[in-house]
Amino acid sequence: MAPLVEKEGSSGGDKRPPMAVAMEWVSRITTVALMMVLPAGGGYWLDQRCGTGPWLLVLGAGGGLILGMMLLMAMVDGAKRNKTSGRHDKTS
């Protein structure tokens, strides 16, 4: 089991094991990536079924980009808020 020792210069005084911190980041990155890619994939699929050309793909890609950026900004805002309060974020 990994020690719960805080390394000097670590971010935010997080006392969780390094694997727990890494898994939290993997979850965040996967969530953002899927939020950006799935709408474009859905648009492509709908274009194929409806024969609408690339329009739904472009709409899905644009929507996914906007949603992904909104999620990233919310994560950064939450991290800043939690850093000032001295606790780590479990929900974003």
Secondary structure, DSSP 8 states (H G I E B T S, - for coil): -------TT-GGG--S-HHHHHHHHHHHHHHHHHHHHHHHHHHHHHHHHHT-TTHHHHHHHHHHHHHHHHHHHHHHHHHHHHHHHT---S--
